[in-house]
Amino acid sequence: QGEVENLVQAVGFDRCTILRPAVLLCKRQESRPMEWIVQQFLGVVARVFPTAYSVPVETVARAMVACVLQPGEGKVEVLENRAVHELGKA
């Protein structure tokens, strides 16, 4: 767990969902050559192993909306990359 996750949980919300996506696949305005190379590589890997190392930002956004519309069970829910993919497809 990260420090920010611990702080968010300490606030005491009635319910909290923490998403832990892998590398976000998206287009950026600024130039980041190494990040671009990694994204190109992971884009190819994602075709074979779609939930292994990356996730499109659109999928993360759909997962966030789904979390609001269909709340999970329990006070704190943590969604790793594979769960973000599954929820983002719904």
N, C-alpha and C positions, 0 to 999 in steps of 0.2 A: 504494500500500500504506500501511496505517496503522502507527503506532508499535507498537500492541499486536500486530498480525500479525507484525511483525518480531521482537518479543520472543518470541512463541510459537514461531516457527520456529527461533530461536537456542537454544531449550532442547535441541533435538536429538532430538525424538521419532522413533521408527522410521517413523511415518506420521502425517500431520496433514491434516485437512480444514478449510478456512476457508470459512464461508458468508458471503456478502455479500447479504443480502436487502435489498429496497427498503423502503419504508414498511410497517410491520407493521399489518395490519388486525385490531383486537381491541377488545373492550369493556374499559373501565377502571373501577376503583372511584372514583378521584379525578376531580375536575372539571378538564378542560383544554379550554376552549371553542374555542380556535383549532385545536387538534389534532382535535377532534371535527369541525369544519367541513372541515378537510383530508381527514379519513377519509371523510366523506360524499361529497365531490367525487371522491376517488380510487375509492371504491366504485362510482360511476357509470362512471368511466373504465375500471375493471377489467372491466366487462361487455363493453366493446368491445375493449379491449386488455388482456387478463388478466395478462400478464407485464411490462407496461411500467413501472409506477411503484409497485406495491404487491404485497403477498403476505399471505394470511391466516396467522396464527400457527400454525394447525393444519397448514398445508402445510409450514412451516419445521420443525415438530416431526417430521413424517413423514419429511422429507428427512434430518434428523439421525439418526433411527433407521435409515433405509436406508443411510446412510454407515457405520454400525457393522456392519450385517448383510451388506452387500455392498461391502467396501472397494474403492476405485478403484485405479488403477495409479499408481505413483510415490510418492515420499516426501511431497510436498506437493501437495495438490489444492485449487484455489480455485474455488468455485462462485458465480457471479454469480446475479442474481435469476431469470433465465430457467431456468438449470440447477436452481435450488432448486425452482422450479415443477414442472419435469419429474420430478425425483427424488421430490418430495413427492406426486406422483400415483400412483407405483408402489405 
